[in-house]
Structures are given as structure tokens and as C-alpha cells.
């Protein structure tokens, strides 16, 4: 199937409320020709995939469609897929990272965490969060101080992902997350906190909580 047609199907599957999507294009041949055409999207290469973000705002879907049509005209075949997507739900602002630890802003990670929670609508129950560090030098120490978060590495960034539960089930409590971040503040670790996904009023049904699919993996 042509790349532009694949996008039509994927955009329909995203629904009417999607705001941002992370996509991957896996060309059947060399990645170089596809990367050259998709360059305006700033793609990154992961293995044989080209990965990039698309926002629904600012005419980006139309720009993506035009670039995919260029791939088709140049007979560059491949598979387009959605790795993850954000949708307007609890609060559109929750998908935006809160910058922390910048000297000019004088915002600590703990304070940024408080701000991120304040943006959530009442009734949230489960969060998938990410801490992107300002330096790879911070990574081992942040993983140690954040061990109670049971963090996982983000393969595409210098960062850690973790889950937070507002009531019960898998994930640390908001208070424990704050304590871990406060320890990092005391150790001089800086970075950006963001809530990637949020769910409200979930109920556990023979599980410890909801499962998100990110890059084809359950988290």
C-alpha cells in the first residue's frame, strides 16, 4: 500500500481527538532516500526505521501527507506505523513537558512535578511519566535515586519512564514520585518532567492496572 494511503488509514484510527503522534516509516530498501524526503519532519533513525513526531496543529498532517506522496512518486515503498499518540482528554496541557532544573528558571524537579500534577483534571488514576535528563552523566545516579519508581530507559532519549497510580494498582504513589525527584534535586540532577499519558477512573480487572503499548511493547 502506498505511504499516503497508509497515513489516511492511520489517521482515521487515531480518531477525532488526537493531538500528537510519534510515527515510524520502515522503508523496504535503504533508509537514505526516505530520510532525505522526510527531512522537514526531522526524522531520527532507530535500526532500519525513521521515527518522527507529527502534531495535529499548524497544518502538519497535510505537510506529512505531501511528503508521503513524494515517497510514493519516487517509488520508495515501506510501512508507516504509529508508535504512540496523545489525545485531548484530561487536559491537553498534560502532554506538554514541564521544564525543571534550569538555572534561569530556578525550577526544581519536585516543583515541576507539583506543576504537572496540578494540570491534571480531578479523577485521574494512572499516569505514564517521563524524566528527560539534561546530561547523560546524570543517568546512573538518577536511576539509583529513582529506584522506587521502577524506571525504564527511554531508548530515544536520555531519560527514564515510570508509572504513577493515584489509587491502587501498578505504579508508585504521587508522594513517592515527589520524594525521589526531591532526592535528585538535592544531588544536582536537572531535566524535564512530562506526563505522557493519563487515564481517569480506571478499575483493575484481573490485572494490576492498565497497559500502554509504546513502540510495540507493553509498559
C-alpha angles and dihedrals in degrees: 000000000000116000094240091053090049089055091052090056094044093048090053090051091051089063132213097300103056115125105174135010136190109217137188129206117197109193119208091228135020117346094219099081092046092046091053093054094042092046094111087066092055096235122197123211120236110176106308093338130097110214127194143156126245125192122203090224128080097031093288095139090057092047089051091050091052092050092048090051087054088054089052093048089052090049092240102154127193147121123285117202141170113241096183139337140200123219135194103261130117093009129336089220092065090075091059118091118242110223114228139176096028111144093220092052096037092211118148125213090248091052091047089052090053089051092049092052091047089059093058120097118244115273099041112153110173133030136186107205138183134206112199110194126218092225136025086225087073095054102087093044093045090051090051096047090043095048093118087061089063088224127196127207120256103226092205099049143030091261152100129236125207141168128239127196122204095199119359141333133056117354138054124279118262089247093055090048089054092049091053092049091048089055088053090050090054089052093053096251114153134187146111129294122207138170105227098183134007132190130191133213096357121171125207114241110187088320138086091242144310122322123223122202111220120173089346094305130108115242 
